[in-house]
């Protein structure tokens, strides 16, 4: 659930991380913000600090996914899983969070 008062964050959603070698890891984005995302991946995975990746997020099953370049900032190994933080690579993409528009 999004923190109260922060309408820029969304509930957990499907996410995919693609590494430079083409490996695609599927997990779920716990949070997505203008700065980056926190992603949970089942199974063990070894990321390098500052590793460039492509992060793809599905905000809604009825909508296309959104992909952008990102950089791995931190990784926490869990029992049989990985929790990681990624920052958007803003040199390659500009992200904007737009407030909902009132009905016309």
VMD Tcl script that builds the backbone (N, CA, C; Angstrom):
set m [mol new atoms 312]
animate dup $m
set s [atomselect $m all]
$s set {name element resname resid chain x y z} {
  {N N UNK 1 A 0.837 -1.169 0.000}
  {CA C UNK 1 A 0.000 0.000 0.000}
  {C C UNK 1 A 0.885 1.236 0.000}
  {N N UNK 2 A 0.509 2.250 -0.677}
  {CA C UNK 2 A 1.274 3.492 -0.734}
  {C C UNK 2 A 1.243 4.190 0.615}
  {N N UNK 3 A 2.366 4.805 1.013}
  {CA C UNK 3 A 2.371 5.551 2.264}
  {C C UNK 3 A 1.338 6.673 2.212}
  {N N UNK 4 A 0.672 6.906 3.327}
  {CA C UNK 4 A -0.360 7.942 3.375}
  {C C UNK 4 A 0.258 9.297 3.056}
  {N N UNK 5 A -0.389 10.048 2.185}
  {CA C UNK 5 A 0.095 11.360 1.827}
  {C C UNK 5 A 1.082 11.375 0.673}
  {N N UNK 6 A 1.484 10.210 0.171}
  {CA C UNK 6 A 2.416 10.172 -0.954}
  {C C UNK 6 A 1.730 9.486 -2.125}
  {N N UNK 7 A 1.015 10.264 -2.948}
  {CA C UNK 7 A 0.250 9.682 -4.048}
  {C C UNK 7 A 1.128 9.373 -5.252}
  {N N UNK 8 A 2.434 9.555 -5.139}
  {CA C UNK 8 A 3.328 9.249 -6.249}
  {C C UNK 8 A 3.794 7.805 -6.211}
  {N N UNK 9 A 3.498 7.057 -5.184}
  {CA C UNK 9 A 3.913 5.670 -5.085}
  {C C UNK 9 A 2.708 4.769 -5.372}
  {N N UNK 10 A 3.006 3.552 -5.826}
  {CA C UNK 10 A 1.933 2.641 -6.188}
  {C C UNK 10 A 2.147 1.296 -5.510}
  {N N UNK 11 A 1.106 0.467 -5.466}
  {CA C UNK 11 A 1.209 -0.860 -4.874}
  {C C UNK 11 A 2.133 -1.744 -5.695}
  {N N UNK 12 A 2.536 -2.884 -5.105}
  {CA C UNK 12 A 3.433 -3.824 -5.777}
  {C C UNK 12 A 2.869 -4.209 -7.144}
  {N N UNK 13 A 3.763 -4.286 -8.124}
  {CA C UNK 13 A 3.355 -4.605 -9.488}
  {C C UNK 13 A 4.440 -5.449 -10.145}
  {N N UNK 14 A 4.097 -6.101 -11.240}
  {CA C UNK 14 A 5.055 -6.939 -11.952}
  {C C UNK 14 A 6.215 -6.092 -12.460}
  {N N UNK 15 A 7.430 -6.653 -12.363}
  {CA C UNK 15 A 8.623 -5.946 -12.830}
  {C C UNK 15 A 9.609 -6.953 -13.413}
  {N N UNK 16 A 10.383 -6.476 -14.369}
  {CA C UNK 16 A 11.429 -7.284 -14.993}
  {C C UNK 16 A 12.704 -6.461 -15.031}
  {N N UNK 17 A 13.835 -7.081 -14.687}
  {CA C UNK 17 A 15.136 -6.424 -14.773}
  {C C UNK 17 A 15.934 -7.146 -15.850}
  {N N UNK 18 A 16.402 -6.399 -16.845}
  {CA C UNK 18 A 17.224 -6.983 -17.903}
  {C C UNK 18 A 18.655 -6.528 -17.721}
  {N N UNK 19 A 19.555 -7.507 -17.643}
  {CA C UNK 19 A 20.984 -7.222 -17.481}
  {C C UNK 19 A 21.629 -7.059 -18.851}
  {N N UNK 20 A 22.843 -6.530 -18.866}
  {CA C UNK 20 A 23.566 -6.267 -20.114}
  {C C UNK 20 A 23.763 -7.531 -20.945}
  {N N UNK 21 A 23.870 -8.703 -20.300}
  {CA C UNK 21 A 24.070 -9.951 -21.046}
  {C C UNK 21 A 22.772 -10.510 -21.618}
  {N N UNK 22 A 21.646 -9.797 -21.408}
  {CA C UNK 22 A 20.357 -10.234 -21.940}
  {C C UNK 22 A 19.520 -11.045 -20.962}
  {N N UNK 23 A 20.086 -11.410 -19.814}
  {CA C UNK 23 A 19.339 -12.147 -18.798}
  {C C UNK 23 A 18.184 -11.281 -18.290}
  {N N UNK 24 A 16.991 -11.865 -18.231}
  {CA C UNK 24 A 15.817 -11.146 -17.732}
  {C C UNK 24 A 15.352 -11.827 -16.452}
  {N N UNK 25 A 15.227 -11.023 -15.384}
  {CA C UNK 25 A 14.805 -11.507 -14.077}
  {C C UNK 25 A 13.441 -10.928 -13.767}
  {N N UNK 26 A 12.506 -11.798 -13.416}
  {CA C UNK 26 A 11.149 -11.351 -13.134}
  {C C UNK 26 A 10.916 -11.271 -11.636}
  {N N UNK 27 A 10.251 -10.199 -11.211}
  {CA C UNK 27 A 9.938 -10.032 -9.804}
  {C C UNK 27 A 8.769 -9.092 -9.637}
  {N N UNK 28 A 8.786 -8.335 -8.530}
  {CA C UNK 28 A 7.721 -7.363 -8.314}
  {C C UNK 28 A 8.326 -6.073 -7.761}
  {N N UNK 29 A 7.834 -4.979 -8.269}
  {CA C UNK 29 A 8.258 -3.674 -7.783}
  {C C UNK 29 A 7.426 -3.359 -6.544}
  {N N UNK 30 A 8.083 -3.212 -5.418}
  {CA C UNK 30 A 7.392 -2.883 -4.172}
  {C C UNK 30 A 7.023 -1.406 -4.143}
  {N N UNK 31 A 7.919 -0.554 -4.651}
  {CA C UNK 31 A 7.641 0.872 -4.753}
  {C C UNK 31 A 8.266 1.403 -6.034}
  {N N UNK 32 A 7.637 2.404 -6.607}
  {CA C UNK 32 A 8.163 3.117 -7.771}
  {C C UNK 32 A 7.987 4.596 -7.480}
  {N N UNK 33 A 9.047 5.370 -7.688}
  {CA C UNK 33 A 9.000 6.798 -7.403}
  {C C UNK 33 A 9.759 7.554 -8.489}
  {N N UNK 34 A 9.738 8.876 -8.456}
  {CA C UNK 34 A 10.507 9.634 -9.442}
  {C C UNK 34 A 12.005 9.356 -9.374}
  {N N UNK 35 A 12.487 8.879 -8.224}
  {CA C UNK 35 A 13.923 8.586 -8.075}
  {C C UNK 35 A 14.299 7.203 -8.586}
  {N N UNK 36 A 13.425 6.214 -8.400}
  {CA C UNK 36 A 13.761 4.850 -8.797}
  {C C UNK 36 A 12.719 3.863 -8.336}
  {N N UNK 37 A 13.182 2.648 -8.004}
  {CA C UNK 37 A 12.256 1.596 -7.601}
  {C C UNK 37 A 12.933 0.639 -6.634}
  {N N UNK 38 A 12.107 -0.021 -5.846}
  {CA C UNK 38 A 12.560 -1.109 -4.989}
  {C C UNK 38 A 11.909 -2.369 -5.545}
  {N N UNK 39 A 12.747 -3.360 -5.890}
  {CA C UNK 39 A 12.257 -4.567 -6.562}
  {C C UNK 39 A 12.632 -5.801 -5.755}
  {N N UNK 40 A 11.692 -6.723 -5.626}
  {CA C UNK 40 A 11.892 -8.005 -4.958}
  {C C UNK 40 A 11.948 -9.082 -6.023}
  {N N UNK 41 A 13.025 -9.881 -6.026}
  {CA C UNK 41 A 13.197 -10.960 -7.003}
  {C C UNK 41 A 13.284 -12.302 -6.282}
  {N N UNK 42 A 12.463 -13.284 -6.661}
  {CA C UNK 42 A 12.600 -14.603 -6.058}
  {C C UNK 42 A 13.874 -15.268 -6.578}
  {N N UNK 43 A 14.529 -16.036 -5.732}
  {CA C UNK 43 A 15.754 -16.731 -6.130}
  {C C UNK 43 A 16.982 -15.877 -5.910}
  {N N UNK 44 A 18.152 -16.511 -5.860}
  {CA C UNK 44 A 19.394 -15.765 -5.646}
  {C C UNK 44 A 19.873 -15.101 -6.941}
  {N N UNK 45 A 20.305 -13.857 -6.840}
  {CA C UNK 45 A 20.848 -13.119 -7.982}
  {C C UNK 45 A 21.970 -12.238 -7.466}
  {N N UNK 46 A 23.043 -12.129 -8.230}
  {CA C UNK 46 A 24.181 -11.308 -7.822}
  {C C UNK 46 A 24.279 -10.089 -8.729}
  {N N UNK 47 A 24.007 -8.928 -8.176}
  {CA C UNK 47 A 24.156 -7.673 -8.906}
  {C C UNK 47 A 25.418 -6.980 -8.410}
  {N N UNK 48 A 26.052 -6.220 -9.282}
  {CA C UNK 48 A 27.192 -5.394 -8.907}
  {C C UNK 48 A 26.675 -3.997 -8.562}
  {N N UNK 49 A 27.295 -3.344 -7.587}
  {CA C UNK 49 A 26.938 -1.937 -7.346}
  {C C UNK 49 A 27.196 -1.126 -8.619}
  {N N UNK 50 A 26.292 -0.224 -8.915}
  {CA C UNK 50 A 26.376 0.637 -10.100}
  {C C UNK 50 A 26.159 -0.124 -11.419}
  {N N UNK 51 A 25.669 -1.352 -11.344}
  {CA C UNK 51 A 25.415 -2.129 -12.566}
  {C C UNK 51 A 24.269 -1.498 -13.351}
  {N N UNK 52 A 24.495 -1.184 -14.637}
  {CA C UNK 52 A 23.406 -0.641 -15.456}
  {C C UNK 52 A 22.459 -1.764 -15.886}
  {N N UNK 53 A 21.167 -1.503 -15.810}
  {CA C UNK 53 A 20.145 -2.478 -16.194}
  {C C UNK 53 A 19.008 -1.732 -16.888}
  {N N UNK 54 A 18.058 -2.492 -17.408}
  {CA C UNK 54 A 16.801 -1.920 -17.896}
  {C C UNK 54 A 15.712 -2.453 -16.978}
  {N N UNK 55 A 14.918 -1.555 -16.432}
  {CA C UNK 55 A 13.820 -1.931 -15.554}
  {C C UNK 55 A 12.512 -1.741 -16.308}
  {N N UNK 56 A 11.709 -2.799 -16.374}
  {CA C UNK 56 A 10.397 -2.752 -17.028}
  {C C UNK 56 A 9.344 -2.997 -15.954}
  {N N UNK 57 A 8.326 -2.136 -15.918}
  {CA C UNK 57 A 7.287 -2.212 -14.889}
  {C C UNK 57 A 5.919 -2.263 -15.558}
  {N N UNK 58 A 5.050 -3.107 -15.020}
  {CA C UNK 58 A 3.665 -3.192 -15.485}
  {C C UNK 58 A 2.790 -2.531 -14.422}
  {N N UNK 59 A 2.357 -1.285 -14.696}
  {CA C UNK 59 A 1.554 -0.552 -13.732}
  {C C UNK 59 A 0.135 -1.087 -13.636}
  {N N UNK 60 A -0.361 -1.705 -14.712}
  {CA C UNK 60 A -1.708 -2.262 -14.739}
  {C C UNK 60 A -1.734 -3.388 -15.763}
  {N N UNK 61 A -2.355 -4.521 -15.429}
  {CA C UNK 61 A -2.391 -5.641 -16.379}
  {C C UNK 61 A -3.043 -5.299 -17.717}
  {N N UNK 62 A -3.888 -4.281 -17.740}
  {CA C UNK 62 A -4.571 -3.897 -18.972}
  {C C UNK 62 A -3.762 -2.912 -19.806}
  {N N UNK 63 A -2.600 -2.506 -19.340}
  {CA C UNK 63 A -1.796 -1.479 -20.012}
  {C C UNK 63 A -0.444 -2.038 -20.436}
  {N N UNK 64 A 0.205 -1.386 -21.416}
  {CA C UNK 64 A 1.554 -1.801 -21.806}
  {C C UNK 64 A 2.540 -1.572 -20.659}
  {N N UNK 65 A 3.650 -2.293 -20.677}
  {CA C UNK 65 A 4.684 -2.064 -19.680}
  {C C UNK 65 A 5.479 -0.810 -20.037}
  {N N UNK 66 A 6.185 -0.282 -19.041}
  {CA C UNK 66 A 7.031 0.892 -19.216}
  {C C UNK 66 A 8.453 0.475 -18.882}
  {N N UNK 67 A 9.420 0.832 -19.735}
  {CA C UNK 67 A 10.811 0.466 -19.494}
  {C C UNK 67 A 11.697 1.693 -19.513}
  {N N UNK 68 A 12.737 1.656 -18.679}
  {CA C UNK 68 A 13.709 2.747 -18.633}
  {C C UNK 68 A 15.034 2.202 -18.119}
  {N N UNK 69 A 16.114 2.865 -18.496}
  {CA C UNK 69 A 17.430 2.502 -17.977}
  {C C UNK 69 A 17.491 2.827 -16.494}
  {N N UNK 70 A 18.201 1.986 -15.747}
  {CA C UNK 70 A 18.352 2.192 -14.311}
  {C C UNK 70 A 19.730 1.701 -13.881}
  {N N UNK 71 A 20.087 2.014 -12.649}
  {CA C UNK 71 A 21.355 1.596 -12.068}
  {C C UNK 71 A 21.059 0.933 -10.730}
  {N N UNK 72 A 21.659 -0.240 -10.485}
  {CA C UNK 72 A 21.489 -0.928 -9.208}
  {C C UNK 72 A 22.245 -0.138 -8.143}
  {N N UNK 73 A 21.564 0.253 -7.073}
  {CA C UNK 73 A 22.204 1.015 -5.997}
  {C C UNK 73 A 22.521 0.153 -4.790}
  {N N UNK 74 A 21.606 -0.728 -4.414}
  {CA C UNK 74 A 21.862 -1.602 -3.271}
  {C C UNK 74 A 21.158 -2.933 -3.473}
  {N N UNK 75 A 21.698 -3.981 -2.824}
  {CA C UNK 75 A 21.140 -5.322 -2.915}
  {C C UNK 75 A 21.160 -5.942 -1.516}
  {N N UNK 76 A 20.051 -6.545 -1.148}
  {CA C UNK 76 A 19.972 -7.251 0.132}
  {C C UNK 76 A 19.575 -8.689 -0.171}
  {N N UNK 77 A 20.466 -9.623 0.148}
  {CA C UNK 77 A 20.187 -11.043 -0.050}
  {C C UNK 77 A 19.272 -11.525 1.073}
  {N N UNK 78 A 18.176 -12.164 0.702}
  {CA C UNK 78 A 17.245 -12.745 1.657}
  {C C UNK 78 A 17.289 -14.257 1.499}
  {N N UNK 79 A 16.619 -14.978 2.332}
  {CA C UNK 79 A 16.561 -16.434 2.209}
  {C C UNK 79 A 15.871 -16.802 0.896}
  {N N UNK 80 A 16.654 -17.161 -0.110}
  {CA C UNK 80 A 16.090 -17.576 -1.394}
  {C C UNK 80 A 15.532 -16.455 -2.241}
  {N N UNK 81 A 15.902 -15.209 -1.960}
  {CA C UNK 81 A 15.372 -14.079 -2.722}
  {C C UNK 81 A 16.342 -12.897 -2.631}
  {N N UNK 82 A 16.037 -11.859 -3.418}
  {CA C UNK 82 A 16.846 -10.643 -3.425}
  {C C UNK 82 A 15.912 -9.437 -3.367}
  {N N UNK 83 A 16.268 -8.482 -2.542}
  {CA C UNK 83 A 15.581 -7.203 -2.443}
  {C C UNK 83 A 16.586 -6.173 -2.944}
  {N N UNK 84 A 16.224 -5.364 -3.940}
  {CA C UNK 84 A 17.209 -4.426 -4.478}
  {C C UNK 84 A 16.597 -3.066 -4.759}
  {N N UNK 85 A 17.463 -2.064 -4.700}
  {CA C UNK 85 A 17.073 -0.692 -4.986}
  {C C UNK 85 A 17.720 -0.240 -6.274}
  {N N UNK 86 A 16.938 0.379 -7.133}
  {CA C UNK 86 A 17.440 0.871 -8.414}
  {C C UNK 86 A 17.101 2.346 -8.553}
  {N N UNK 87 A 18.018 3.108 -9.122}
  {CA C UNK 87 A 17.769 4.510 -9.436}
  {C C UNK 87 A 17.636 4.631 -10.944}
  {N N UNK 88 A 16.682 5.449 -11.389}
  {CA C UNK 88 A 16.547 5.700 -12.821}
  {C C UNK 88 A 17.832 6.339 -13.329}
  {N N UNK 89 A 18.261 5.971 -14.511}
  {CA C UNK 89 A 19.407 6.609 -15.156}
  {C C UNK 89 A 18.860 7.827 -15.888}
  {N N UNK 90 A 18.858 8.951 -15.211}
  {CA C UNK 90 A 18.226 10.148 -15.756}
  {C C UNK 90 A 18.999 10.766 -16.903}
  {N N UNK 91 A 20.183 10.226 -17.208}
  {CA C UNK 91 A 20.903 10.715 -18.389}
  {C C UNK 91 A 20.275 10.162 -19.661}
  {N N UNK 92 A 19.445 9.120 -19.526}
  {CA C UNK 92 A 18.834 8.514 -20.708}
  {C C UNK 92 A 17.323 8.646 -20.749}
  {N N UNK 93 A 16.706 9.112 -19.667}
  {CA C UNK 93 A 15.245 9.197 -19.633}
  {C C UNK 93 A 14.822 10.314 -18.688}
  {N N UNK 94 A 13.704 10.918 -18.975}
  {CA C UNK 94 A 13.130 11.910 -18.077}
  {C C UNK 94 A 11.783 11.381 -17.606}
  {N N UNK 95 A 11.628 11.249 -16.304}
  {CA C UNK 95 A 10.380 10.749 -15.739}
  {C C UNK 95 A 9.622 11.900 -15.108}
  {N N UNK 96 A 8.331 11.914 -15.319}
  {CA C UNK 96 A 7.485 12.921 -14.699}
  {C C UNK 96 A 6.299 12.218 -14.067}
  {N N UNK 97 A 5.968 12.630 -12.872}
  {CA C UNK 97 A 4.782 12.114 -12.202}
  {C C UNK 97 A 3.717 13.199 -12.379}
  {N N UNK 98 A 2.670 12.863 -13.077}
  {CA C UNK 98 A 1.604 13.827 -13.356}
  {C C UNK 98 A 0.434 13.574 -12.416}
  {N N UNK 99 A -0.104 14.620 -11.822}
  {CA C UNK 99 A -1.285 14.423 -10.967}
  {C C UNK 99 A -2.477 14.006 -11.825}
  {N N UNK 100 A -3.416 13.287 -11.233}
  {CA C UNK 100 A -4.615 12.896 -11.995}
  {C C UNK 100 A -5.330 14.134 -12.532}
  {N N UNK 101 A -5.842 14.021 -13.724}
  {CA C UNK 101 A -6.567 15.116 -14.345}
  {C C UNK 101 A -8.055 14.989 -14.013}
  {N N UNK 102 A -8.732 16.109 -13.734}
  {CA C UNK 102 A -10.179 16.034 -13.465}
  {C C UNK 102 A -10.916 15.629 -14.730}
  {N N UNK 103 A -12.052 14.950 -14.571}
  {CA C UNK 103 A -12.825 14.551 -15.749}
  {C C UNK 103 A -13.233 15.775 -16.574}
  {N N UNK 104 A -13.264 15.598 -17.888}
  {CA C UNK 104 A -13.619 16.719 -18.787}
  {C C UNK 104 A -15.108 16.976 -18.738}
}
mol reanalyze $m
mol bondsrecalc $m
mol representation Tube
mol addrep $m
